[in-house]
Amino acid sequence: MAFSSNPLSLSVPEPVFESWLRDTGYLEILDQRTTDLHRHSSTATTAAASAASAASASSSDASAVTNSAAAAVSISNGVFVLIFSHIGTLLSLFTLNPFAKLTSDDFSGDTPSWTQLFLGSLDSYSFPSSPSQARLRVHENVKRYARNYTSLLLLFFACSLYQKLLALVGLILCLALWDVLKLCGERWGLEQRPVIKQSLIRITQCATAVILFCTNVQMALISAIAVSYAVMILHASFRKLTPSRQSTSKDGNRRILRS
């Protein structure tokens, strides 16, 4: 008995399937369709509420008050549901792991353009309609803009060091201490004396820990990580999945060309 070929019956690993979705542009289509569906549902709810208000206005005086009150209650309930759904979506951002799909290959390419790709226009942003859409955007945007987020982390760390001069001095002292140890090791030939070399390394590590703790370098690093993490989560969740450039291959699929 012959069976027709069914691509859904093939066992495809999840990374390979996600790579296919990314290369053919279906991730962007899925994100746009989800946004459009949420917009249409919100428009339908607003139209239904307006129709209820119009019907209450055209009814008799006795039932007009009751209908208008019911319409007001339904509108207020819809507003509260929308607000709580948005709050739930925002809270879900801090429960997911944004680095779950991140690999070392995401740092090997060129840095995406800060103005055209990373920031984009105002139309490139929208509130995620559900926690699943927010998760999809965060995982994909973290992969796409990994180098941009790393640059922001270094920038925030430099700004925190600039505000805390003592931490900057402590970091410079630590770097100078390790540089002196390297120069002394080359001059004294510590490669032939492993015991002395290990002892000096342990002493330098203890001195580095003391300097970092006394100059509050760890506080500057923690604050930079916290700010950059919040910026990354908000940007990745609100940034739509829009490809940079696309070309059509011979089989008709869209291929994303990344610069």
Salt bridges, closest charged atoms under 4 A:
GLU18 OE2 - LYS101 NZ 2.72
GLU28 OE2 - ARG144 NH2 2.17
ASP31 OD1 - ARG137 NE 2.69
ASP36 OD1 - ARG39 NH1 2.83
ASP106 OD2 - LYS143 NZ 3.10
GLU140 OE2 - ARG22 NE 2.74
GLU140 OE2 - ARG144 NE 2.98
GLU191 OE2 - LYS197 NZ 2.93
ASP251 OD2 - ARG255 NH2 3.40
